[in-house]
Amino acid sequence: MIICDTTPLVAAAVRNDRNNAASRVLFERLRARGQLLLVPPTVLAEAGYLIDKYLGADAEVEFLNSFTNGEFELAEMVDDDMTRIAELCEKYRDLPLGVPAASVVAIAERLKIKDVATFDRKHFSVVRPAHCRAFNLLP
C-alpha cells in the first residue's frame, strides 16, 4: 500500500509540470504491480483545487473520475488522525507542515505505510514518522 501526497497527483495532470513524466511512470508502474494507491481526503481536496485552478473544471472531473474507476482509493480518516494532524502541525510549525501533508503522515502511521508518493522532499524528509525511521519517498 502506498499513500499519495498532492504533488504527484497534480504533476500527473499538468502536462507542462516538470514532474509530469515521472508521476505518470510511477503511477503506471504501481498500478501494474497491483499496488493500492491511497489518497487522504485533504489531499484530494487540495489536488482537486489545484487541478481546477491550473487546468479547469474538465480536468478536475477527470481527476475525480480516477477515484471512481479504481486508479486511486480515498483513505478513511478517523478521529485519532485529527489529533495526530494537530500534533504534527504544532511540532513542525516552522516548516510549516500543513494539514494535507500532516494527514498523509497521520494516516501512514495508523496504517503502518512506509511508502509515500511525493515530490515534496522538503517536508517528508524532515518529518519523523512514529512507525518507522523514515518514509520511503517515491519516485
C-alpha positions in Angstrom: 0.0 0.0 0.0 1.2 3.5 -0.9 -0.1 6.8 0.3 -0.1 9.8 -2.1 0.7 13.4 -1.4 -0.7 16.2 -3.5 2.4 16.8 -5.6 2.4 13.7 -7.9 -1.3 13.9 -8.4 -1.1 17.5 -9.7 2.0 16.8 -11.6 0.4 13.8 -13.4 -2.5 16.1 -14.5 -0.5 19.2 -15.5 1.4 18.2 -18.7 4.0 21.0 -18.5 4.8 20.3 -14.9 8.5 19.3 -14.6 7.4 16.1 -12.7 4.7 15.1 -15.1 6.5 12.2 -16.8 7.9 10.9 -13.5 4.4 10.9 -11.9 2.8 9.1 -14.9 5.5 6.5 -14.9 5.3 6.0 -11.1 1.5 5.6 -11.2 1.6 3.2 -14.2 4.3 1.1 -12.6 2.4 0.9 -9.2 -0.9 0.0 -10.9 0.9 -2.7 -13.0 2.1 -4.2 -9.7 -1.4 -4.1 -8.3 -0.4 -1.6 -5.6 -3.2 0.2 -3.7 -2.8 4.0 -4.0 -4.4 5.7 -1.1 -5.2 9.4 -1.1 -6.3 11.2 2.1 -9.4 13.4 1.8 -7.4 16.5 2.5 -5.0 15.7 -0.4 -8.0 15.0 -2.7 -9.4 18.5 -1.9 -6.0 20.2 -2.4 -5.2 18.4 -5.6 -8.7 18.9 -7.0 -8.5 22.7 -6.2 -5.1 23.0 -7.9 -6.1 20.9 -10.9 -9.2 23.1 -11.4 -7.1 26.3 -10.9 -4.5 25.3 -13.5 -6.5 23.2 -16.0 -10.2 23.9 -15.4 -13.3 22.0 -14.4 -13.0 19.3 -17.1 -9.6 18.3 -15.8 -10.9 18.3 -12.2 -13.7 16.0 -13.2 -11.3 13.7 -14.9 -9.2 13.6 -11.7 -12.3 12.8 -9.6 -13.2 10.0 -12.0 -9.8 8.4 -11.4 -11.3 7.5 -8.0 -14.5 6.0 -9.3 -12.6 3.9 -11.9 -10.2 2.5 -9.3 -7.0 4.3 -10.1 -6.9 5.7 -6.6 -8.7 4.9 -3.4 -9.8 7.5 -0.9 -8.3 6.9 2.5 -10.5 6.9 5.5 -9.8 9.5 8.2 -10.7 8.8 11.8 -10.8 11.0 14.9 -7.4 9.9 16.1 -6.0 11.1 12.8 -7.2 14.6 13.5 -5.5 14.6 16.9 -2.3 13.4 15.2 -2.6 16.0 12.4 -2.8 18.8 15.0 0.2 17.4 16.9 2.2 17.2 13.7 1.3 20.7 12.6 2.3 22.0 16.0 5.6 20.1 16.1 6.6 21.1 12.6 5.1 24.6 12.6 8.4 26.1 11.4 8.2 24.2 8.1 5.1 24.7 8.1 3.8 21.2 7.5 0.2 22.0 6.8 -2.9 19.8 7.0 -2.7 17.9 3.7 0.9 16.7 4.4 0.2 16.1 8.1 -2.8 13.9 7.1 -0.5 11.8 4.8 1.8 11.3 7.8 -1.1 10.5 10.3 -2.8 8.0 8.0 0.5 6.4 7.1 1.4 6.0 10.7 -2.0 4.4 11.6 -1.9 2.0 8.6 1.9 1.4 9.0 2.5 2.6 5.5 6.2 3.4 4.7 5.9 4.3 1.0 4.8 7.9 0.2 4.4 9.1 -3.4 5.6 12.7 -3.3 7.9 15.3 -4.8 7.8 17.2 -1.5 11.2 16.2 -0.2 11.3 19.4 2.0 8.5 18.2 4.3 8.6 14.4 4.1 12.4 14.2 4.6 12.2 16.2 7.8 9.2 14.6 9.4 10.0 11.5 11.5 7.0 9.1 11.5 6.1 7.2 14.6 6.0 3.8 13.0 9.3 3.8 11.1 12.7 5.5 11.0 11.8 7.5 7.8 9.4 7.3 4.9 10.4 5.7 1.6 9.8 8.6 -0.8 8.7 7.7 -4.4 9.6 8.2 -7.1 
